[in-house]
Amino acid sequence: MKKVFLVFMFLFLLLLFSFSVAMPIYGQGYRTFREELEQIVKQTRWRIGPFRLYPTIRLRDIGYDDNVYYQREEDKPVSDYTATISPQAEIYLIFRNFLILSLTENPEYVYYFKQKRERRWNNTISPELKFLFLNRFVISGRYSYRNRRRRATSEFDVRANELRESYKGSLFYETARRTSFGISASSEKISYEDITLPGEEIYLSRLLNREERSGNFEFYYRIFSESFFFISGGYTEYKFEHIQSRWRDSYSYQAYSGIRFPFLGKTRGTLSLGYKKLLPRREEKRGFSGLVGNTSLDFRIRRFRLRFQYNRDCRFSYWSNSIYFIEDRYGGGISFYLTKFLRLDYNFSYGEANYPELMLLQMPDGRYEEIKRKDIYRINTAGFVFRIIRNTGIGLMVNFWERESNIFWASRNRGFIGGYVTYEF
């Protein structure tokens, strides 16, 4: 009883701490030097000497998972109780309004009651430098190290350790009206562990380990007080590590355009659509060209909050003889504020994964057939949130995930019920 009481008190204190220091999560995309400087000064609540601190603690996925490894019904899925605690610290050092040094550290512990294989410390660390000179030019440099166990794409049924180590540098020109344009270059090395569970022996390190090198151009033009029209485009080269996967080596050209809305306000998010062309180094392999998108919008209308999402891209495949598969995801959601302290939520997501090349498969009756794999995903999530203080709330949700496939053994489903802490009530 004493141990249970101590654990309860520890979690309670963590909750209190997270309520007191919770900060909003901001969107992706380039922010001008002055915009970032103003945001740091405005939002930072803690100062220790010259340093400004931005601490948060996030609690999520506290509940029951009825299919930890996304197994088929006939394989008797493994269930378990799980929880994730994710403290994060953002530390800033500002020097005379022309230099910003920052460091983000995010250790994260994922706990499973019975499945010890799934217990793990994840970690993300990222130092960054921004230097303003001649009052217009900004040089930036960033290093990022991310070591996590996760499902990297929808193709993953079992979580796998993923290590991403990247370097990025950029040079931007900024005007007094916050118009900005510039170039950037990056290099990222991506490594995976092999999955060796019974019936799931997948040598991911041989199939997916690679290096990605990119060069990009970006342009941002302010169209409203906090909204920006943008255009971005670039070139990326993909080089696979193991000799047996060199046939996957490829390169791509991509261009995006859209509107980035404010980080806070009644309309938030990014509307982004574009075009991508992926070209394999080996001419006999099929490439990709077509529409891509990365859109996520959030609207507040009186007591309602509406959400829309659209994602389309080509992802590298480890499962098939195709270099990639095309993934489309459409999503929508609605929240209704029943009272000032109670919110009801519902989200639905529909996705498709299409493989461009025929694969030879053995059917249940023993015959062989060539087929193009196609998967359909549906995710339903419903729940409610109680507001505790300011924009902090405790939520409870039920999630049901299912995949239908024209590959007879690939259809799966999974249910989860659990709680979480949110800072966006």
N, C-alpha and C positions, 0 to 999 in steps of 0.2 A: 504493500500500500504506500509506503514511504517513497519508493521509486516512482510509482505512478503519479503521486502528488508532485514530486520534483519535476517530472517531465511536463505535467500540466502547467506548473508555474513558469517553467522555461518558455513554453509556447505562448503563454499569456503575455509575458514580458516582451517577447519578440513582436507580438501583435501591437502592443502599446508603442514600442519603438518605431515600428513601421508606420503607424498612424501619424506619429509626430514628425517624420522626416520624408514622407512620401512626396515624390515629385512627378510631374507629368512626363510621359514618354513622347519624344518628338519624332517627327517623320524623317525619312531619309532624303538625301539630296544636298546640293551645295548651299551653304549659308554664307553670306558675306561676313567679312571680318567684324564690321561694326554690329551687325545683327547678332552674331554669336557673343560678342563682348557684352552687349546690352542684356542678352538673355542670362548670361552667367551672373552678372551683377544683380539683376532683378530677382532671380530665382534662388540663388545660393543663400541658405539660412545659417550655415555654420562657417566660422572662420577660425583658423589656428595660425597665428602669425601672418605670413604673406599668403597662406594657402586658403582656398575656398573649397568647401566640401559639399558633396551632393549625395548623401547616403540613402539607400532604399533597401527594404527587405521584402521579397515577394514569396508568398506561399501559394502553391497551386497543386492541382491534381491530388488532392487529399481525399482518397476514397477507394472504391472497389472497381477493379478492372476484371471483366469476365473472360478476357482472351488476351493475355499478355503478349503472346508470340504470333497473333493473328493466324491461328491454325484453323483447319477445316473442322466441321462438326464431327466427322467420323474419326478424327484424330484426337478427340477428347481434349479440348482446349484447356490450357492452364490458367487459373484465375489467381488473383492476389490482391492484397491491400497495398496501397502506395501513397507516397507523399513526396513533395519536392520543396526544398527551402533554398532560396536564391538571394543572398545578400549582394549588394553592389555598391561600390564606392567610386564616384567620379571626383577627381582632385584637379584643381586648376591653380595655376600660378600666372598672374598677369603682371607684365612689366611695362610700365609707362605707355600703355595704350597702343603698343605696336608689336607686342610679343605675347602669345598665349601658349603656355605649356600645359598639357593635360594628360591625365592617366586614368584609364578605366580598368577596374579590377572586379571581376564577377565570378567568384567561386560558387559552386552550386552542388548541393547534395541531393541525389535521387535515391529514395529508400523504397525497398520492397520487403514485405514482411517474410515471405517464404523464398522467393527467387533471388538467392544471393548473387547470382550472375549479373542481375540487373542493378544491384546497388553500386553506386559509383559517384565519385567526385568529378564533376565537370569544371572546367575553368576557361575563362576568357580574360585576356589581358591585352590592353592596347594603349601605348603611349603615342602622343601626337604633338606636333609643333606647327604653329601658324605665325608667320612673320610678315608684318605690313611695312612696306618701304615706298618712299616717294608718294605716300598718302593714297596710292591707287593700286599698287601691285601687291599680291599676296602669294607667298611661297608656303606650301604646306608639305609636311612629311608625316607618314603614319606607319607604324608597325602593328600587326595584329597576330595574336596567337590564340587559337580556339581549339580546345581538346574536349570533345563531347561524345557521349553515346546517344545516338538518335537514329531515326529513319530519315536518311538523306533525301530520298525521293519516294513517290508513291509505290515504286517497285519493291521497296524494302518491306518485308513482313516482320523481320526480326531487327531489333536495334543493333547497330554496330558502332564501334569506336571510330570516330572521324577526327582527323587532325588537319587543321588548316592553318598555314603560316603564310602571311602575306606582307608585302611592302608596297607603299603607294606614295607617289610624289605628284604635285600639281603646281601650276603657275596660273593665276587668274588676275584679270584686270577688272576693277570695280569703279563705278561712277558714283557721284553724290546721290543720284536717284536710285541707287542699289541695283542698277543693271550690272550684270557681270558676265564675263566670258573667259574661257581659258582651256588649257590642255592638261591632261593627266596621263600618267603611265603607272602600271601596276604589274606585280608578279606574285602569283599565289601557288603554293605547293599543297596538294591535297592527297592525303593518305588514309587508308582504311585498314581495319583489322579483318582477318578472315573469320567467317561465321562457321563454327564447328559443332553446332547442336545436332542431335540425332535427326536425320532426315533433312537437315539444312546445312550441308557442308558446301559453303560458297567461298571461293578464294577471291575475295574482293580486292585484295592488294594487287593481284596479278591483272585484274580486269579493269580497275578504276583509278589506281594511283596515277597521278598526272601532274603536270605543271601548266598553268594558264598564264599567258602574258598578254597584256592589253594596252592599247593606246586609245584615248578618247578626247573628243572635243565637246564642250558644254556651253550653252548660252542661256541666260536667264534675263527676262524683261518683266518689270513690275507692271501689272495691268490694273490691280486694285491696291488698296493700302497694304495688304499682307499677302496678296496672291501673285504668282509669277507664271508667265508663259515661258516654256523652256523647249529647247531643241538639244538633243545630244546624239552623238554618233561615234562609231569607232571600229576598231579591228581587234580581234582576239585570236590567239594561236593556242592550240591544245596539243600538248606533247605527252604521250603516255610513257610510263616508266619502264614497264616490262616488255621484253622483245616480242612475246606472244600476243601483245595487245597493240603493237605498233600500227596494225591495220586500222585502228581507231583514230590515229593522228589526223587532225583537221584544223581548219581555220574558219573564221566567220566575219562577216560585216553586218553591222546592225545600226539602226537609227530609230530614235524615239522622239515624240513630241507630245506636249500636253500642258496641263495646268497644275501647279502645285498650290494648294490652298493653305490657309493659315494653320499653324500647329494647334492653336486654340480658337474656339469660336463656334458658331452655329453650323458652319460647313468646314469640314476638315478632310485631309487626305490628299491623294494624287490621282489625277486622270492622265493615264499614259498609254499611248498606242504607238506601234512602230512596225518596222519591217526588218527581217533578219534573213541572212543567207549563210548557211553552213555548208562548207565544201570539204569533203574528205580528201586526204592526200592520194588515196588510191582511187583511180577513176572508175573502177568497177563497182564501187560502193555508192549507194544512193545518198544524195545530199538533201538539204531542206531549204526551202525559200517560201516566205509567206508572212502573214500577219503575226505579230507578237504583241503582248500587252501585259501591263502590270498596274492595274487600277484598283484603288481601294478608297471609297468615299463614305463619309458619315455626315448625315444631316440631322439637325435638331429643329423640330417643328412643334412648338408648344409642349404638350406632354409626350410627344412621340419622338423617337430617335430612329432614323432609317439608315440601313447600311447596304452598300452594294460593292461587289468585288468581281473582277474579271482578271484572270491570269492565263496566258498562253505562251508556251515556249517549248523548245526541244531539249530533252534531258538525255544524258548518256545512259545507255542500258548495259547492265551486267548480265541480264538474263538471256538475251537473244543474240542472233547473228546480225541484228541491226545495230548500227552505231548508236542510234538514238531512238527515242519514242516521242511522239508529240502529245503534250499534255494540255488540255483545256479545263479550266475551272471557272464556274459561275457560282456566285453566292449572293445571298440576300438575307437581311435580318431586320427585326423590328423590336424596339423596346418601348414599353408603356409605363409611365410613371404614375402608378396607382395613387400614391401619396408622396409627400416630400421625403419619406423614409423607405419606400418600397417600390422596386422596379421589377417588372416582368420582362423576360427576354425570350426570343425565339430566333434561331438561325438555321438556314438551310443551304447546303452546298451540293452542287452537281458537277461531276467531273468526268472526262473521258481521256483515256490513254490509248493512242493508236500507234501500231508498229508498222513501219513502211514496207518491210520485206517479208516474203513468205518463209515459214519455218516448217520443217518436217517433224511431225509429232506422231507418236504411237497412241492410237485411240484405245478405249477400254476393251473393245472386242479384238484387239491385237493387230488390226490393219493400220497402215500408215497413211497420213493425209497431210497435204500442205495447207497451211492456214496463216492468215495475218491476224495476229492477236489484237483483240480490242477489249478493254476493261471499262466498266462504267462504275463510278463511285457516287454514293449518296451519303450525306452526313446530316443528321437531324440533331439539334441541340436546343433544349428548353430548360428554363430555370428562373430563379428570382434572386434579387440582391437586396439586402437590408443596409441602409446607410448608417454608419456608426458615427463618423465625425467628418465635417467638410465633404470632400469627394471620395472618402474612403468607405468601402462597404465590404460585407461578407456575403458571398454568393453560394448558392447550391444549384447544381445543374445535372441534367441527365443527357448523355450523349450516345447516339447510336450510329455506328459506321458500318457500311456494307459495300462489298465489291462484287459485281457480276462480271463474268468473263466468258468469252467463247472458248477459252481453254478449260476443259471440264474440271480440272483440279484446282483452279485458281480462285474460284468464288469463295469469299469469306465474309464473316460479320463479327462485330465486336461491340460490346456495350460498356459504358462507364458511368458511374454515379459518384459524385463527390463535391467537395467544397473548394473555395479559393478566396483570396483577398484581392479586391480590385481598388484602384485609385482613380477610377473614371466613372463615378456614379452619375 
